[in-house]
Amino acid sequence: MATTKFAIAPMKAAQIPKPGADFEIVEREIPKPCAGQVLIKVQACGVCHSDMFTKEGAWPGIEYPRVPGHGVAGVIDELGAGVTAWKKGQRVGVGWHGGQDGTCVACRHGDFRNCRNLKIPGISYDGGYQQYMVAPVEALAAIPETLSDVEAAPLLCAGITTYNALRHSGAYPGDVVAVLGIGGLGHLGIQFRTSSAIRSRRSAAVPKMRCSRRNSERACTLTAKRPTQPTNCRGWAARR
């Protein structure tokens, strides 16, 4: 990746100075995008367990200090040279996939996720735990106006993970699926499955869940999209 240039105005960032160290809030200069990059004004950033790779130095080759954070929602503030498919002021997101080289065997087969030189925000370069970040254009996803920044940010990591799991599971609208755990990913999986069933079929599709009593009420709220569903909620939570 090209060396990032810097402007004058300062911004705040939450960085990890070295492996295993605590977060520290620092002031930095706002970076300037190079060719093929954009500068994003960060509006929201998801918090993911994978951030521990940066926090603890558990991913080889991380250069410190490093700003963690993927699952970023923001607005393009500046375009680097040669960027024509995006425009200033456009809402964009950046997920775990932070760019590819486009030349390795995997990329030539269209398998960008397994790029030999895959880039990951917050690991390969500074991520979204800052007010502005630079990202390559191949890492960008457009965010529709129907989603707020806070809603969009987690969809770029936890949302993609659960949606793809359901999409490739072989389950169809109306099928019963099991969601183990109602955490950051599980609660999205429940909503994806419930929503797809409502759109496609009138018969109720009830996700089965394994959850603690603390989460049972939350699970009821997420699945109570049809009048028939809440009646079974206590039974789901009781099956542990």
N, C-alpha and C positions, 0 to 999 in steps of 0.2 A: 504494500500500500504506500502511496506517495506521502511524503512528509507534510504534516498539516501546518499551514501558516496561521499567524495570529493577528487579530485586530487589537484595538486599544481598550474598549470598554470592558470592565470586569464583570464576572458572573460568579455565582456560588455553585460549588460542586461538593458531593459527598464521596470522598475517595478513600481507598485502602492504601496506606503508604508502603506496606510490605506484607508478605504472607503472615496470616495470623494476627495482624494488628487490628485495632479498633477503627471504626469509621472516624474520619475527621472532616469537618466542614472547612473548606478553603475557598479563597477567591482566586479565580483564574481569568485569563484573558479569553474573550469569546473567540473560538477558532474560526478560521476561514476555510471554506470548502475548496478542495483542489479539483482538477478536471474529473468529471464523472461522479462528483459528490454533491450533496446538498447540506446546507446548514439548517437544522431543525430547532425551532423554539419549542422546548418540551413543555407539554401541558399536563401530562400524567405518565407515570411509569409503574408497571406492576412490580410486586415484590415476589420473587420466586426462590424456592429452595436451591435452585441451581446457582444462585448468586454466591453460595458457599464455596464454589470452585475458585472464585476470585478472592473471597474473604480469607479462605484458609490456604490459598496457594495450591489447591488440589488439581489444577489443570496445568500440564507442562507448558513452559514457554511464555507464561504471562509476564509482561514487563510492568514494573511498578514505578511510581504510584499508578493505580488504575481505578477508574470510576466504573462500578458495576451497573447493571440494569439493562434488561431487554424487556420486550413488551411495552414499547414506547409509543405514546400518542402525542402528536404535536402538529405544528404548522411550519411549512417551508419558509424560512426567513431569507435565504440567499441561495442562488444557483451557482455551481461551479462551471467552469468552462466546458462547453460541449453538451450540457444538459438541455435537452429540448422537449422531452416527453413529460416534464413536470413544470409547474409554474409557481412563482412566489405567492404565498398566501394559501396554497393548497394544503388540505389536511392529509397527513400521512401517518403511517405507523411503521414500526420496525420490530420484528419478532426475534426469535432465536437465530434464524437464518440471517446473517449479516453480510452476505456477499459471497461470490464465488469467482474463480479465476477464468472460467469459460473456456479453458483450453485443455484441461486434463481429460482422461478417458471417461470418467463419470460425467463430466459436463458435456462432452461431445455426444453422450447418449441421453442428454436431457435430465440426468440424475444429479441436479445441482446440490441436493441435500447431502450427498456423499462426495462432494468436491474434495479433491486431495488437499486443497489449500482453503478450505472453508473458513469464512470469517464469522465470528460470533460477537455481537455487541457486549461490552462489559468484560470481555476476555481478550479478543484480538485487538480491540480498540475501545476507547472510552464510551460507556453506555449512557443510559438515561437518568442516572442519579445526579443530574446537573441541569442547569437552566437552558443550556444550548448544547447540542451535540452534532457531530458531522457523521454522515452515513453515505455509503455508496448507493447509487440509484438502484442497483439490482436487489437491494435489501428493502426497498420501499413497497408499501401497500397503501392504496387509497382508502380513506375512511369516509363512509357516507355521512351525510348530514343528519341522518336519523339516529346516529349513535353519538352519545356524549364522549368526551375524552376518557372519563373515568370508566365508562362502560366498555370502550374499545380496547383500552390498554391490556387488560387480562386476556382478551380474546386472541391476542397475537401470540400467546404462549400456551396458557392453560386451555384456552378455547380451541385452538388448533389441535392440541394433543387429544382432547376428548372427542372433538368432532370427527377427526380422522379415525379414531378407534371405533366409533360407532359406524362410520361410513364403510369401513372395511370389515366389519364384524359379520356381515351377511344377514343382519337383522333388518326387517322391513317395518314400515309403519303398521302399528297394531300388534307387533310382537312384544313379548315380555323380555326385558333385559335386566341384568343385575348390575348395580353400581355399588362397589365395595368402598365405603368411606364417603362422607359428605364434607370433604375438605375443599381446598381451592380448585381442584380439578373436578371432583365428584359432583359438586353442586351445579357445575356447568353441564356435565354429562346428563344429569337428570333433566335439566331444562331443554337441552337439545332433543332428547328422546321424546319428552312430553310434547314439545312444540311440533315436531315432525309428525307425530301421530294425530294431533288435532287437525293439522292442515290436510292430511291425506285420508283420514278415515274417521267416521263418526263413533265407531266403537272405541271404548276406553282402552288405552294402552298403559298399563300400570308398571312403572319401574320398581323392581324389588330392591330393597336397600339393606345393607348391614351397617348399622350406625349406633352410636351411643344414645342414651336417653336425652342428653343435652342437645343432640342434633335432630332428634325425632320431630320436634315441632317445626324446625326449619325445613326439614324434608317435606312435611305436610304442606307447608306454604308453597314450596317449589312445584309440587305435583298437583295441587288442588286447582287444576285448570278446568275440570269438568265436575259436575255435581256428584258423580258416582265415586270419585276417587277418595275424598277425605274419610269415608266410612271405614276404609281398610288401613288407615295410617297407623293406628296403634298396634295393629297386628304386625305390620312390617317391622316396626321398631322393637317389638318384643322378640322377634326371631333372631337371636344372637348366638 
